[in-house]
Amino acid sequence: MLYVYLGLVLLLAIGIIWNMFREKDILKQLDAALVLVPLILRLLLIK
């Protein structure tokens, strides 16, 4: 079950990264980066 959770978090993180690089507005890029921080910590199993 843990691997399913990590897979979903990984897919979500990839989508956010993809959107962050496509976005032109710097504030939206920063917003996406702030959302990525907890997702990356979850992927590294740091809670």
N, C-alpha and C positions, 0 to 999 in steps of 0.2 A: 504494500500500500504506500510505503514511503516513496518508492520509485515512481509511482503514478503521480503523486503530489509534486515531486521534483520535476518530472517531465512537464506537467502543466505550468509550473512556475517558469521553467525554461522557455516554453513556447510564448508565454506572456512577456517575458523579458526580451525575447527576440523581436516580438512585435513592437514593443515600446522603443527599442533601439532603432529599428527600421523607421518608425515614425519620427524619432528624434532627428535622424540624419536627413529625412525628407523635408522637415519643417524649416521654413525660412526665418520665422520670428524667434529671436533669441530668448525671449521670456518663455515661450512654449518649449523650447529646447531645455531650458533650465528646469521647468516644471517636470518634464519627462525624466530628466536626470535625478531629480529628487524622488520620483516614484521608483526609479531603478534601485536606489540604495537599499531599501529593505528587501527587495526581491533578490538581489545579489547576496545579501547576508543570509537569506533563507536557502539559497542554492549551496552556500558554503556550510550550511547547518549551524550557523551562528544565530542564536535567537536573542 
